Amino acid sequence: MPYLRMNEKDQVAWIMRDYSDELERFYESCTETSRIAISEDFAAGFHAFIKMIKGKRFPILKGHITGPITFTLGLKDNQGRYVYFDEELREIASMLLQAKARWQIDMLKHHAEKVIIFIDEPILSALGGSSYLGVSTEDVSMLISTIVAAIENAGGIAGIHCCGRADWSMVIDSGPEILNFDAYDYLDPLIIYHGAINQLLQRGGYLAWGIVPTSESVNSLDEGQIIKLLKESLEKMYRHIPAELVNSRILLTPSCGTGLRSIEETVKIFQLLMRLKEAMV
């Protein structure tokens, strides 16, 4: 990212425009088909995973990138202004993320028939608040749809994840094939958009139900409780969309990333997912 400055000790990053040629060099090197590697220093888990699966082949593997909205509303310049509000830097951020997605697809294609790339957009749940006045729905939709197109053009399947409330109609209209939501805490706000969800499923898309919590709640849940919760959640969706359609376009996931949980809790989360899968067959 041109002009990026980092203080690794304090874990702070910001943009500092100067008179260097960083911007020119970026435009020269980054094209509509560019791949930009993610180094092991900043993605130790990804590189460890690639080493673990060396010589193996899978039907599907999934990678992910930070979404363009979350990225540009999470990074500020030295004046404290979000990168999102600098049109040039916003475009550069999108180009960078597209190149990172293409690189992941290339890496994972060595080991899988199909590759899914999730666009991680937790910031969508905060849009509309006072901190993000001036963020337009049109620009948000365009940024997401641009990333979706880049993933698809590189041979990947685009999914999007938000673990809170969102304007799901806008998200679905942006074109992802998979919509991943927190079904444990935020099912009801999603069902409001059942018309758009029905269109997603009708066109061959999937709902990825983040039904197993990745909070402290997982410690108090057992197999029977989580199966009961899923069935009750599905019944709510069936009131608006035919059960056959919902059940034919379903994926099961944790509600959000499991990275903050202990190893024991993470094992339990995925064991519960396995039990849910068996219960759905």
Sequence and secondary structure as in RCSB ss.txt:
>XXXX:A:sequence
MPYLRMNEKDQVAWIMRDYSDELERFYESCTETSRIAISEDFAAGFHAFIKMIKGKRFPILKGHITGPITFTLGL
KDNQGRYVYFDEELREIASMLLQAKARWQIDMLKHHAEKVIIFIDEPILSALGGSSYLGVSTEDVSMLISTIVAA
IENAGGIAGIHCCGRADWSMVIDSGPEILNFDAYDYLDPLIIYHGAINQLLQRGGYLAWGIVPTSESVNSLDEGQ
IIKLLKESLEKMYRHIPAELVNSRILLTPSCGTGLRSIEETVKIFQLLMRLKEAMV
>XXXX:A:secstr
 TTEEEETTTTEEEE   SSSHHHHHHHH  TT      TTT HHHHHHHHHTTT  EEEEEEEEE HHHHHTT 
BBTTS BGGGSHHHHHHHHHHHHHHHHHHHHHHHTTEEEEEEEEE GGGGGTTSGGGTT  HHHHHHHHHHHHHH
HHHTT EEEEEESS   HHHHHHT  SEEEE TTT HHHHHTTHHHHHHHHHTT EEEEEEE  SGGGGG  HHH
HHHHHHHHHHHHHTTS HHHHHHTEEEEESS  TTS HHHHHHHHHHHHHHHHHH 
